[in-house]
Amino acid sequence: MKFLSYMLILTLGLSSSALEQSIPKPDDKPADMSKPVQVYILMGQSNMIGFGKISASTGKKKKKGKPGVTLEAAVKEKKLYPYLIDDAGNWTERKDVRNVRVMDFKGGMKVFNNEFMTIKGKTFGPEIGIGHQLGNAVDAPVLILKSCIGNRSLGWDLLPPGSSPFTFKGKEYQGYQGTSDPSKKPEGWYAGIQYDKDIANVKKVLSDLGTYYPGATKYEVAGFFWWQGDKDRYSADLAKLYERNLVQLIKQLRVEFKSPDAKFVCATLGQTKKGAGKNDGLILDATLAVDGESGKYPEFKGNVSSVYTNPLIKGGASNSHYGGNPETYMNVGEAMGKAMVDLLKK
């Protein structure tokens, strides 16, 4: 019933502000644990990690002592995202959505988050908007599982298995697991090494499911979220290959987790407008091209969606993490979550 009610909202085509208002505060009810946990895997680089400031005490202060924009101010003063606080003004908690974030750190997996969805720590990313959208729409336990690290390119560090050979600065590279990293990383840093590390950490979490979703014994990988592209835009060679690599990533992740029907949502870099040229335009055009509705990849129709984020950001750019503006991360997260719910409807 929860899923059908949300589908009605989407079918009516309400505005983004109306959609935000449609997200109710969490009802404090746990999920039905007789159903498999629906796992949604979040990947990308630093903007997927998230730098949205939560409070003035945790974010850096601007000149003259003025605090930057914070989530606390956006919710309590601007009355945005009302589902994030309860009637007493405390952060709400979803007991049907688990929020887990891991990162490859000094050769091992470091766990940053492992709790039911709430506002915690100093900064956050799109997972909050994503988690609330899915928690409201999916009548089953949901696990938001984020595994990524900053300063990584799809064209090299995150290059997926099955990638074809490519040319970089006039030199030929064999593709996935190729050596002699063109970005001059330490010796042994092969093409796709970050893909391997991030995926290994996801599988480590899923192999110990009960630790990360108490009471859970079974799961299904239901979808993937991808927000990346900043590092690739600094190289004309990698920007030109972005579409090819993104297509391969979508296909490979479904093979990797034996989930051919899993949905995929990716988002554009917020500072880039449609019609932009040069490397930024190539990255944006590639991201929009894989959307199933574009018609370019018929096999993605109804199962891949691209979110154009330029109208959603509040200034800044991906290389400056959008100034840490929490509204940017909330808006993008809500939009990505809505896109996934729409795919689930199909």
C-alpha positions, 0 to 999 in steps of 0.5 A: 500500500505504501508503494502504491500511494507513492506511485499515485503521487508520481503519476499525478506529476506533482512539482518537486516541492509538492513531492518533498511535502509528500514525504511523511515523517518516519512512523517509527515502525520497523520493516517486515523482516520476513522480506529480503532486504532491498539493497541499493549500492551507491558509488562514485567519488567525493560528491557521492561521499557528501560534504553537506554541512549539518550544523554551524559547529561542524562546518567551516566558518566563513570570513567574519565569523559567519557560519556557512549554510547548514542542514540544521538551518535549512530545516529549522529556519527555512522549514525545508525537508520537514520529515527530517525532524520530529515534533520536538525538533530532534532528528528523525530516524527511519527504522525501515532503512539502514544507512551504511557507508564504508570506504577503502582506507589505508588498505582496509575497509573503514566503516563510517556509518552503520545505523538506521537512517538519521542525521549523524556526524559532521557532513552527509551526502545524497543518501539521506534524500535517497533513503527517505524516498525509498523508505516511503515507497518500498514495503520491505527493509531497505539498505543504503550501502555506500562504498566510494572514495574521492578523487577517482576517475571512471576512465582509470581508477573505477574502470570496470571489468570488460572495458576495452583498450583505450588511448591516453595521451597517445599511448595505448592501454589495455583497459581493465587491469592495465598497468602504468597508470596515466595519472601517476598513482603509486606503482601497482595502481592498475586500471580498475583498482578502485572498482575492485576495492569498492566492490570488495567492500560491498561484498564484505558488508553483504557477507555479514548482513546481520551486522549491518542490518540487525535481524536480516538473513537474506537480501536482493540487490535492487538498484545502483546509484552513481554520481561521479565525473569530476575527475574525468572532466580534466582529461579530454581523452577520459571525457571522450570515453565517459559514455562508453565506460558508463555503459560498461559500468551499468552492465558489469555491476548487474553481472557482478551482483547477479542482479540483471533486473536491478535499476540504475540511477546516475546524476550529472555534475551540478555545475554543467548546463545542457548545451555545454561544450568541451569536457564538461559537456561530454560528461553531461551528454554521456550521463544523459545518453544512458537514460533509457528514455533517450532511446540510444540504448534500448536495453536501458529503457525502463531500467536506467534513469539519468537525473539532470542536477543543474536546476537543483544545486545552490551554487558552486561546482563538483570540484569544490563540493558545491560549497558544502551546501546541504540543500544541494545534497538534499535536492540531488538525493531526493531527485535520485531517489524519486528517479529510482522509485519511478523505475521501480514502478515500471 
